[in-house]
Amino acid sequence: MTGAPWHADPLTWGTGPHLFEVFLEPTDPYSAKAFGKLDALLARAGADRITIKIRLQSQPWHMYSGVVVRCILAASTLAGGKETAKTVIAAVAAHREEFEFTHHAGGPNMDVTPNTIIERLEGYSGVQLKAAFAIPDLDREIKWHCRYARQNGIHVSPTFMIDGIVRPDVSSGDDVSAWAAKLLA
């Protein structure tokens, strides 16, 4: 896979005119909470009325963030594309503590290697990631997510944008109905 052409499938669901962009750090508990509501939002608001785009917001205080984000983007290059990536995000959300340090600086993951993280994700998701993780220029996709967040002034996760505008009044703690009302207003 390392020399083969590849394509990262955009993490986009729905086809509607109202855009809901969600900047997620996959190992963050609030991002995991927000991620868990996206399917319900799409069902409630209607895939023909909204478009959801996941933007990955790697944060250095989540120590394995870079490895996990690369795994998710690697998954998007595999068969199933964005759905395969979504499976990996769901696996991280369901087993978040397996990919995070205690208080961002200690705990049992101190002795874990990037290969261990990849193997855990493969085990929890059922997605074989190692070959895709090794794509030499996969970093161009990672950099795109980073640059897009920076140009929009995104610093924390989750952060939400509706129709291109950052919305600090939207929270992972909101009910899906509140999200839908703001999107369709």
PyMOL CGO cylinders between C-alpha atoms (Angstrom):
from pymol import cmd
from pymol.cgo import CYLINDER

trace = [
    CYLINDER, 0.00, 0.00, 0.00, 2.89, 2.38, 0.64, 0.3, 1, 1, 1, 1, 1, 1,
    CYLINDER, 2.89, 2.38, 0.64, 3.55, 3.06, -3.05, 0.3, 1, 1, 1, 1, 1, 1,
    CYLINDER, 3.55, 3.06, -3.05, 0.01, 2.68, -4.36, 0.3, 1, 1, 1, 1, 1, 1,
    CYLINDER, 0.01, 2.68, -4.36, -2.25, 5.61, -5.21, 0.3, 1, 1, 1, 1, 1, 1,
    CYLINDER, -2.25, 5.61, -5.21, -4.72, 6.37, -2.46, 0.3, 1, 1, 1, 1, 1, 1,
    CYLINDER, -4.72, 6.37, -2.46, -7.68, 8.59, -1.69, 0.3, 1, 1, 1, 1, 1, 1,
    CYLINDER, -7.68, 8.59, -1.69, -8.94, 9.71, 1.71, 0.3, 1, 1, 1, 1, 1, 1,
    CYLINDER, -8.94, 9.71, 1.71, -12.72, 9.65, 1.64, 0.3, 1, 1, 1, 1, 1, 1,
    CYLINDER, -12.72, 9.65, 1.64, -14.13, 12.90, 3.08, 0.3, 1, 1, 1, 1, 1, 1,
    CYLINDER, -14.13, 12.90, 3.08, -15.86, 12.38, 6.43, 0.3, 1, 1, 1, 1, 1, 1,
    CYLINDER, -15.86, 12.38, 6.43, -19.15, 13.76, 5.14, 0.3, 1, 1, 1, 1, 1, 1,
    CYLINDER, -19.15, 13.76, 5.14, -22.72, 12.54, 5.55, 0.3, 1, 1, 1, 1, 1, 1,
    CYLINDER, -22.72, 12.54, 5.55, -25.90, 13.99, 4.10, 0.3, 1, 1, 1, 1, 1, 1,
    CYLINDER, -25.90, 13.99, 4.10, -26.43, 16.16, 1.06, 0.3, 1, 1, 1, 1, 1, 1,
    CYLINDER, -26.43, 16.16, 1.06, -28.45, 19.06, 2.40, 0.3, 1, 1, 1, 1, 1, 1,
    CYLINDER, -28.45, 19.06, 2.40, -27.73, 22.77, 2.05, 0.3, 1, 1, 1, 1, 1, 1,
    CYLINDER, -27.73, 22.77, 2.05, -27.20, 23.41, 5.78, 0.3, 1, 1, 1, 1, 1, 1,
    CYLINDER, -27.20, 23.41, 5.78, -23.64, 22.53, 6.81, 0.3, 1, 1, 1, 1, 1, 1,
    CYLINDER, -23.64, 22.53, 6.81, -22.81, 21.23, 10.30, 0.3, 1, 1, 1, 1, 1, 1,
    CYLINDER, -22.81, 21.23, 10.30, -19.05, 20.94, 10.75, 0.3, 1, 1, 1, 1, 1, 1,
    CYLINDER, -19.05, 20.94, 10.75, -17.86, 19.21, 13.89, 0.3, 1, 1, 1, 1, 1, 1,
    CYLINDER, -17.86, 19.21, 13.89, -14.22, 19.53, 14.96, 0.3, 1, 1, 1, 1, 1, 1,
    CYLINDER, -14.22, 19.53, 14.96, -13.46, 16.44, 17.02, 0.3, 1, 1, 1, 1, 1, 1,
    CYLINDER, -13.46, 16.44, 17.02, -10.45, 15.19, 18.94, 0.3, 1, 1, 1, 1, 1, 1,
    CYLINDER, -10.45, 15.19, 18.94, -11.32, 11.50, 19.00, 0.3, 1, 1, 1, 1, 1, 1,
    CYLINDER, -11.32, 11.50, 19.00, -9.91, 10.70, 22.46, 0.3, 1, 1, 1, 1, 1, 1,
    CYLINDER, -9.91, 10.70, 22.46, -11.62, 13.69, 24.11, 0.3, 1, 1, 1, 1, 1, 1,
    CYLINDER, -11.62, 13.69, 24.11, -14.72, 12.72, 26.16, 0.3, 1, 1, 1, 1, 1, 1,
    CYLINDER, -14.72, 12.72, 26.16, -16.79, 15.69, 24.92, 0.3, 1, 1, 1, 1, 1, 1,
    CYLINDER, -16.79, 15.69, 24.92, -15.89, 14.94, 21.31, 0.3, 1, 1, 1, 1, 1, 1,
    CYLINDER, -15.89, 14.94, 21.31, -16.91, 11.32, 21.84, 0.3, 1, 1, 1, 1, 1, 1,
    CYLINDER, -16.91, 11.32, 21.84, -20.23, 12.54, 23.24, 0.3, 1, 1, 1, 1, 1, 1,
    CYLINDER, -20.23, 12.54, 23.24, -20.79, 14.79, 20.21, 0.3, 1, 1, 1, 1, 1, 1,
    CYLINDER, -20.79, 14.79, 20.21, -19.79, 12.03, 17.78, 0.3, 1, 1, 1, 1, 1, 1,
    CYLINDER, -19.79, 12.03, 17.78, -22.37, 9.74, 19.36, 0.3, 1, 1, 1, 1, 1, 1,
    CYLINDER, -22.37, 9.74, 19.36, -25.16, 12.17, 18.42, 0.3, 1, 1, 1, 1, 1, 1,
    CYLINDER, -25.16, 12.17, 18.42, -24.32, 12.72, 14.75, 0.3, 1, 1, 1, 1, 1, 1,
    CYLINDER, -24.32, 12.72, 14.75, -26.36, 9.84, 13.31, 0.3, 1, 1, 1, 1, 1, 1,
    CYLINDER, -26.36, 9.84, 13.31, -29.38, 10.92, 15.35, 0.3, 1, 1, 1, 1, 1, 1,
    CYLINDER, -29.38, 10.92, 15.35, -28.95, 14.49, 14.12, 0.3, 1, 1, 1, 1, 1, 1,
    CYLINDER, -28.95, 14.49, 14.12, -28.82, 13.36, 10.51, 0.3, 1, 1, 1, 1, 1, 1,
    CYLINDER, -28.82, 13.36, 10.51, -31.96, 11.24, 11.01, 0.3, 1, 1, 1, 1, 1, 1,
    CYLINDER, -31.96, 11.24, 11.01, -33.84, 14.02, 12.80, 0.3, 1, 1, 1, 1, 1, 1,
    CYLINDER, -33.84, 14.02, 12.80, -32.92, 16.94, 10.52, 0.3, 1, 1, 1, 1, 1, 1,
    CYLINDER, -32.92, 16.94, 10.52, -32.89, 14.92, 7.31, 0.3, 1, 1, 1, 1, 1, 1,
    CYLINDER, -32.89, 14.92, 7.31, -29.97, 13.91, 5.10, 0.3, 1, 1, 1, 1, 1, 1,
    CYLINDER, -29.97, 13.91, 5.10, -31.53, 15.97, 2.31, 0.3, 1, 1, 1, 1, 1, 1,
    CYLINDER, -31.53, 15.97, 2.31, -31.62, 19.09, 4.52, 0.3, 1, 1, 1, 1, 1, 1,
    CYLINDER, -31.62, 19.09, 4.52, -28.22, 19.00, 6.25, 0.3, 1, 1, 1, 1, 1, 1,
    CYLINDER, -28.22, 19.00, 6.25, -24.66, 17.91, 5.58, 0.3, 1, 1, 1, 1, 1, 1,
    CYLINDER, -24.66, 17.91, 5.58, -22.44, 16.81, 8.46, 0.3, 1, 1, 1, 1, 1, 1,
    CYLINDER, -22.44, 16.81, 8.46, -18.68, 17.04, 8.10, 0.3, 1, 1, 1, 1, 1, 1,
    CYLINDER, -18.68, 17.04, 8.10, -16.30, 15.67, 10.70, 0.3, 1, 1, 1, 1, 1, 1,
    CYLINDER, -16.30, 15.67, 10.70, -13.06, 17.62, 10.94, 0.3, 1, 1, 1, 1, 1, 1,
    CYLINDER, -13.06, 17.62, 10.94, -10.35, 16.00, 13.03, 0.3, 1, 1, 1, 1, 1, 1,
    CYLINDER, -10.35, 16.00, 13.03, -8.80, 18.34, 15.59, 0.3, 1, 1, 1, 1, 1, 1,
    CYLINDER, -8.80, 18.34, 15.59, -5.66, 16.69, 16.93, 0.3, 1, 1, 1, 1, 1, 1,
    CYLINDER, -5.66, 16.69, 16.93, -4.62, 18.19, 20.26, 0.3, 1, 1, 1, 1, 1, 1,
    CYLINDER, -4.62, 18.19, 20.26, -1.19, 17.61, 21.82, 0.3, 1, 1, 1, 1, 1, 1,
    CYLINDER, -1.19, 17.61, 21.82, -2.44, 17.31, 25.41, 0.3, 1, 1, 1, 1, 1, 1,
    CYLINDER, -2.44, 17.31, 25.41, -4.24, 14.16, 24.26, 0.3, 1, 1, 1, 1, 1, 1,
    CYLINDER, -4.24, 14.16, 24.26, -0.92, 12.37, 23.96, 0.3, 1, 1, 1, 1, 1, 1,
    CYLINDER, -0.92, 12.37, 23.96, -1.88, 9.74, 21.35, 0.3, 1, 1, 1, 1, 1, 1,
    CYLINDER, -1.88, 9.74, 21.35, -4.06, 12.12, 19.39, 0.3, 1, 1, 1, 1, 1, 1,
    CYLINDER, -4.06, 12.12, 19.39, -1.76, 12.21, 16.37, 0.3, 1, 1, 1, 1, 1, 1,
    CYLINDER, -1.76, 12.21, 16.37, -1.59, 8.42, 16.12, 0.3, 1, 1, 1, 1, 1, 1,
    CYLINDER, -1.59, 8.42, 16.12, -5.36, 8.05, 16.52, 0.3, 1, 1, 1, 1, 1, 1,
    CYLINDER, -5.36, 8.05, 16.52, -6.14, 10.78, 13.98, 0.3, 1, 1, 1, 1, 1, 1,
    CYLINDER, -6.14, 10.78, 13.98, -3.75, 9.18, 11.49, 0.3, 1, 1, 1, 1, 1, 1,
    CYLINDER, -3.75, 9.18, 11.49, -5.49, 5.82, 12.04, 0.3, 1, 1, 1, 1, 1, 1,
    CYLINDER, -5.49, 5.82, 12.04, -8.89, 7.36, 11.31, 0.3, 1, 1, 1, 1, 1, 1,
    CYLINDER, -8.89, 7.36, 11.31, -7.68, 9.04, 8.14, 0.3, 1, 1, 1, 1, 1, 1,
    CYLINDER, -7.68, 9.04, 8.14, -5.88, 5.84, 7.13, 0.3, 1, 1, 1, 1, 1, 1,
    CYLINDER, -5.88, 5.84, 7.13, -9.19, 3.99, 7.58, 0.3, 1, 1, 1, 1, 1, 1,
    CYLINDER, -9.19, 3.99, 7.58, -10.85, 6.46, 5.21, 0.3, 1, 1, 1, 1, 1, 1,
    CYLINDER, -10.85, 6.46, 5.21, -8.48, 5.26, 2.45, 0.3, 1, 1, 1, 1, 1, 1,
    CYLINDER, -8.48, 5.26, 2.45, -9.66, 1.65, 2.80, 0.3, 1, 1, 1, 1, 1, 1,
    CYLINDER, -9.66, 1.65, 2.80, -12.69, -0.14, 1.37, 0.3, 1, 1, 1, 1, 1, 1,
    CYLINDER, -12.69, -0.14, 1.37, -15.79, 1.51, 2.79, 0.3, 1, 1, 1, 1, 1, 1,
    CYLINDER, -15.79, 1.51, 2.79, -14.02, 4.88, 3.02, 0.3, 1, 1, 1, 1, 1, 1,
    CYLINDER, -14.02, 4.88, 3.02, -15.81, 7.21, 5.41, 0.3, 1, 1, 1, 1, 1, 1,
    CYLINDER, -15.81, 7.21, 5.41, -17.88, 4.40, 6.91, 0.3, 1, 1, 1, 1, 1, 1,
    CYLINDER, -17.88, 4.40, 6.91, -14.69, 2.50, 7.75, 0.3, 1, 1, 1, 1, 1, 1,
    CYLINDER, -14.69, 2.50, 7.75, -13.28, 5.67, 9.31, 0.3, 1, 1, 1, 1, 1, 1,
    CYLINDER, -13.28, 5.67, 9.31, -16.52, 6.08, 11.26, 0.3, 1, 1, 1, 1, 1, 1,
    CYLINDER, -16.52, 6.08, 11.26, -16.11, 2.55, 12.61, 0.3, 1, 1, 1, 1, 1, 1,
    CYLINDER, -16.11, 2.55, 12.61, -12.65, 3.48, 13.88, 0.3, 1, 1, 1, 1, 1, 1,
    CYLINDER, -12.65, 3.48, 13.88, -13.93, 6.70, 15.48, 0.3, 1, 1, 1, 1, 1, 1,
    CYLINDER, -13.93, 6.70, 15.48, -16.69, 4.71, 17.19, 0.3, 1, 1, 1, 1, 1, 1,
    CYLINDER, -16.69, 4.71, 17.19, -14.13, 2.21, 18.50, 0.3, 1, 1, 1, 1, 1, 1,
    CYLINDER, -14.13, 2.21, 18.50, -12.08, 5.05, 19.99, 0.3, 1, 1, 1, 1, 1, 1,
    CYLINDER, -12.08, 5.05, 19.99, -15.18, 6.61, 21.56, 0.3, 1, 1, 1, 1, 1, 1,
    CYLINDER, -15.18, 6.61, 21.56, -16.25, 3.28, 23.06, 0.3, 1, 1, 1, 1, 1, 1,
    CYLINDER, -16.25, 3.28, 23.06, -12.78, 2.56, 24.53, 0.3, 1, 1, 1, 1, 1, 1,
    CYLINDER, -12.78, 2.56, 24.53, -11.49, 6.08, 25.04, 0.3, 1, 1, 1, 1, 1, 1,
    CYLINDER, -11.49, 6.08, 25.04, -9.39, 5.31, 28.13, 0.3, 1, 1, 1, 1, 1, 1,
    CYLINDER, -9.39, 5.31, 28.13, -7.37, 2.81, 26.07, 0.3, 1, 1, 1, 1, 1, 1,
    CYLINDER, -7.37, 2.81, 26.07, -6.07, 5.72, 23.96, 0.3, 1, 1, 1, 1, 1, 1,
    CYLINDER, -6.07, 5.72, 23.96, -5.52, 8.39, 26.61, 0.3, 1, 1, 1, 1, 1, 1,
    CYLINDER, -5.52, 8.39, 26.61, -3.27, 9.20, 29.53, 0.3, 1, 1, 1, 1, 1, 1,
    CYLINDER, -3.27, 9.20, 29.53, -4.58, 9.65, 33.05, 0.3, 1, 1, 1, 1, 1, 1,
    CYLINDER, -4.58, 9.65, 33.05, -4.86, 13.42, 33.61, 0.3, 1, 1, 1, 1, 1, 1,
    CYLINDER, -4.86, 13.42, 33.61, -2.99, 13.87, 30.29, 0.3, 1, 1, 1, 1, 1, 1,
    CYLINDER, -2.99, 13.87, 30.29, 0.32, 12.87, 31.89, 0.3, 1, 1, 1, 1, 1, 1,
    CYLINDER, 0.32, 12.87, 31.89, 0.36, 9.40, 33.43, 0.3, 1, 1, 1, 1, 1, 1,
    CYLINDER, 0.36, 9.40, 33.43, -1.29, 6.06, 33.96, 0.3, 1, 1, 1, 1, 1, 1,
    CYLINDER, -1.29, 6.06, 33.96, -1.05, 2.68, 32.28, 0.3, 1, 1, 1, 1, 1, 1,
    CYLINDER, -1.05, 2.68, 32.28, -0.63, 4.08, 28.77, 0.3, 1, 1, 1, 1, 1, 1,
    CYLINDER, -0.63, 4.08, 28.77, 2.78, 5.55, 29.63, 0.3, 1, 1, 1, 1, 1, 1,
    CYLINDER, 2.78, 5.55, 29.63, 4.45, 2.37, 28.35, 0.3, 1, 1, 1, 1, 1, 1,
    CYLINDER, 4.45, 2.37, 28.35, 2.29, 2.00, 25.24, 0.3, 1, 1, 1, 1, 1, 1,
    CYLINDER, 2.29, 2.00, 25.24, 3.81, 2.39, 21.77, 0.3, 1, 1, 1, 1, 1, 1,
    CYLINDER, 3.81, 2.39, 21.77, 2.17, 3.70, 18.60, 0.3, 1, 1, 1, 1, 1, 1,
    CYLINDER, 2.17, 3.70, 18.60, 2.10, 0.10, 17.33, 0.3, 1, 1, 1, 1, 1, 1,
    CYLINDER, 2.10, 0.10, 17.33, 0.15, -0.91, 20.44, 0.3, 1, 1, 1, 1, 1, 1,
    CYLINDER, 0.15, -0.91, 20.44, -2.36, 1.88, 19.76, 0.3, 1, 1, 1, 1, 1, 1,
    CYLINDER, -2.36, 1.88, 19.76, -2.80, 0.71, 16.16, 0.3, 1, 1, 1, 1, 1, 1,
    CYLINDER, -2.80, 0.71, 16.16, -3.22, -2.91, 17.29, 0.3, 1, 1, 1, 1, 1, 1,
    CYLINDER, -3.22, -2.91, 17.29, -5.82, -1.89, 19.89, 0.3, 1, 1, 1, 1, 1, 1,
    CYLINDER, -5.82, -1.89, 19.89, -7.75, 0.04, 17.28, 0.3, 1, 1, 1, 1, 1, 1,
    CYLINDER, -7.75, 0.04, 17.28, -7.59, -2.90, 14.89, 0.3, 1, 1, 1, 1, 1, 1,
    CYLINDER, -7.59, -2.90, 14.89, -8.91, -5.17, 17.64, 0.3, 1, 1, 1, 1, 1, 1,
    CYLINDER, -8.91, -5.17, 17.64, -11.76, -2.91, 18.72, 0.3, 1, 1, 1, 1, 1, 1,
    CYLINDER, -11.76, -2.91, 18.72, -12.81, -1.82, 15.23, 0.3, 1, 1, 1, 1, 1, 1,
    CYLINDER, -12.81, -1.82, 15.23, -12.08, -4.93, 13.19, 0.3, 1, 1, 1, 1, 1, 1,
    CYLINDER, -12.08, -4.93, 13.19, -10.31, -2.69, 10.64, 0.3, 1, 1, 1, 1, 1, 1,
    CYLINDER, -10.31, -2.69, 10.64, -6.80, -3.61, 9.53, 0.3, 1, 1, 1, 1, 1, 1,
    CYLINDER, -6.80, -3.61, 9.53, -4.98, -0.28, 9.74, 0.3, 1, 1, 1, 1, 1, 1,
    CYLINDER, -4.98, -0.28, 9.74, -1.23, -0.94, 9.69, 0.3, 1, 1, 1, 1, 1, 1,
    CYLINDER, -1.23, -0.94, 9.69, -0.67, -0.85, 5.93, 0.3, 1, 1, 1, 1, 1, 1,
    CYLINDER, -0.67, -0.85, 5.93, -2.80, 2.26, 5.43, 0.3, 1, 1, 1, 1, 1, 1,
    CYLINDER, -2.80, 2.26, 5.43, -1.20, 3.93, 8.48, 0.3, 1, 1, 1, 1, 1, 1,
    CYLINDER, -1.20, 3.93, 8.48, 2.14, 3.55, 6.69, 0.3, 1, 1, 1, 1, 1, 1,
    CYLINDER, 2.14, 3.55, 6.69, 1.09, 5.52, 3.57, 0.3, 1, 1, 1, 1, 1, 1,
    CYLINDER, 1.09, 5.52, 3.57, 4.09, 7.87, 3.28, 0.3, 1, 1, 1, 1, 1, 1,
    CYLINDER, 4.09, 7.87, 3.28, 2.16, 10.99, 2.30, 0.3, 1, 1, 1, 1, 1, 1,
    CYLINDER, 2.16, 10.99, 2.30, -0.93, 10.42, 4.44, 0.3, 1, 1, 1, 1, 1, 1,
    CYLINDER, -0.93, 10.42, 4.44, 0.31, 13.41, 6.42, 0.3, 1, 1, 1, 1, 1, 1,
    CYLINDER, 0.31, 13.41, 6.42, -0.99, 15.69, 3.66, 0.3, 1, 1, 1, 1, 1, 1,
    CYLINDER, -0.99, 15.69, 3.66, -4.53, 14.76, 4.75, 0.3, 1, 1, 1, 1, 1, 1,
    CYLINDER, -4.53, 14.76, 4.75, -3.67, 15.26, 8.42, 0.3, 1, 1, 1, 1, 1, 1,
    CYLINDER, -3.67, 15.26, 8.42, -2.19, 18.66, 7.60, 0.3, 1, 1, 1, 1, 1, 1,
    CYLINDER, -2.19, 18.66, 7.60, -5.30, 19.65, 5.68, 0.3, 1, 1, 1, 1, 1, 1,
    CYLINDER, -5.30, 19.65, 5.68, -7.49, 19.01, 8.73, 0.3, 1, 1, 1, 1, 1, 1,
    CYLINDER, -7.49, 19.01, 8.73, -5.07, 20.98, 10.90, 0.3, 1, 1, 1, 1, 1, 1,
    CYLINDER, -5.07, 20.98, 10.90, -4.83, 23.92, 8.52, 0.3, 1, 1, 1, 1, 1, 1,
    CYLINDER, -4.83, 23.92, 8.52, -8.59, 24.07, 8.02, 0.3, 1, 1, 1, 1, 1, 1,
    CYLINDER, -8.59, 24.07, 8.02, -9.14, 24.20, 11.77, 0.3, 1, 1, 1, 1, 1, 1,
    CYLINDER, -9.14, 24.20, 11.77, -6.48, 26.88, 12.22, 0.3, 1, 1, 1, 1, 1, 1,
    CYLINDER, -6.48, 26.88, 12.22, -7.82, 29.10, 9.45, 0.3, 1, 1, 1, 1, 1, 1,
    CYLINDER, -7.82, 29.10, 9.45, -11.21, 28.98, 11.17, 0.3, 1, 1, 1, 1, 1, 1,
    CYLINDER, -11.21, 28.98, 11.17, -9.78, 29.80, 14.59, 0.3, 1, 1, 1, 1, 1, 1,
    CYLINDER, -9.78, 29.80, 14.59, -10.58, 26.39, 16.06, 0.3, 1, 1, 1, 1, 1, 1,
    CYLINDER, -10.58, 26.39, 16.06, -8.65, 25.66, 19.24, 0.3, 1, 1, 1, 1, 1, 1,
    CYLINDER, -8.65, 25.66, 19.24, -10.73, 23.24, 21.30, 0.3, 1, 1, 1, 1, 1, 1,
    CYLINDER, -10.73, 23.24, 21.30, -12.84, 20.20, 20.71, 0.3, 1, 1, 1, 1, 1, 1,
    CYLINDER, -12.84, 20.20, 20.71, -15.52, 19.79, 20.06, 0.3, 1, 1, 1, 1, 1, 1,
    CYLINDER, -15.52, 19.79, 20.06, -16.14, 22.97, 18.18, 0.3, 1, 1, 1, 1, 1, 1,
    CYLINDER, -16.14, 22.97, 18.18, -19.15, 23.37, 15.92, 0.3, 1, 1, 1, 1, 1, 1,
    CYLINDER, -19.15, 23.37, 15.92, -19.67, 25.45, 12.79, 0.3, 1, 1, 1, 1, 1, 1,
    CYLINDER, -19.67, 25.45, 12.79, -23.05, 25.99, 11.17, 0.3, 1, 1, 1, 1, 1, 1,
    CYLINDER, -23.05, 25.99, 11.17, -22.99, 27.16, 7.58, 0.3, 1, 1, 1, 1, 1, 1,
    CYLINDER, -22.99, 27.16, 7.58, -19.38, 28.30, 7.95, 0.3, 1, 1, 1, 1, 1, 1,
    CYLINDER, -19.38, 28.30, 7.95, -19.79, 30.22, 11.20, 0.3, 1, 1, 1, 1, 1, 1,
    CYLINDER, -19.79, 30.22, 11.20, -18.24, 29.02, 14.50, 0.3, 1, 1, 1, 1, 1, 1,
    CYLINDER, -18.24, 29.02, 14.50, -21.08, 28.56, 16.99, 0.3, 1, 1, 1, 1, 1, 1,
    CYLINDER, -21.08, 28.56, 16.99, -19.97, 28.77, 20.63, 0.3, 1, 1, 1, 1, 1, 1,
    CYLINDER, -19.97, 28.77, 20.63, -23.64, 28.37, 21.61, 0.3, 1, 1, 1, 1, 1, 1,
    CYLINDER, -23.64, 28.37, 21.61, -23.57, 24.74, 20.42, 0.3, 1, 1, 1, 1, 1, 1,
    CYLINDER, -23.57, 24.74, 20.42, -22.31, 22.14, 22.87, 0.3, 1, 1, 1, 1, 1, 1,
    CYLINDER, -22.31, 22.14, 22.87, -21.79, 18.39, 23.06, 0.3, 1, 1, 1, 1, 1, 1,
    CYLINDER, -21.79, 18.39, 23.06, -24.22, 18.49, 26.00, 0.3, 1, 1, 1, 1, 1, 1,
    CYLINDER, -24.22, 18.49, 26.00, -27.05, 19.84, 23.86, 0.3, 1, 1, 1, 1, 1, 1,
    CYLINDER, -27.05, 19.84, 23.86, -29.91, 17.64, 22.85, 0.3, 1, 1, 1, 1, 1, 1,
    CYLINDER, -29.91, 17.64, 22.85, -30.00, 16.65, 19.19, 0.3, 1, 1, 1, 1, 1, 1,
    CYLINDER, -30.00, 16.65, 19.19, -33.26, 18.58, 18.83, 0.3, 1, 1, 1, 1, 1, 1,
    CYLINDER, -33.26, 18.58, 18.83, -31.41, 21.79, 19.81, 0.3, 1, 1, 1, 1, 1, 1,
    CYLINDER, -31.41, 21.79, 19.81, -28.76, 21.13, 17.19, 0.3, 1, 1, 1, 1, 1, 1,
    CYLINDER, -28.76, 21.13, 17.19, -31.41, 20.50, 14.55, 0.3, 1, 1, 1, 1, 1, 1,
    CYLINDER, -31.41, 20.50, 14.55, -33.30, 23.68, 15.46, 0.3, 1, 1, 1, 1, 1, 1,
    CYLINDER, -33.30, 23.68, 15.46, -30.15, 25.79, 15.12, 0.3, 1, 1, 1, 1, 1, 1,
    CYLINDER, -30.15, 25.79, 15.12, -29.23, 24.16, 11.83, 0.3, 1, 1, 1, 1, 1, 1,
    CYLINDER, -29.23, 24.16, 11.83, -32.63, 24.55, 10.27, 0.3, 1, 1, 1, 1, 1, 1,
    CYLINDER, -32.63, 24.55, 10.27, -33.39, 28.04, 11.63, 0.3, 1, 1, 1, 1, 1, 1,
]
cmd.load_cgo(trace, "trace")
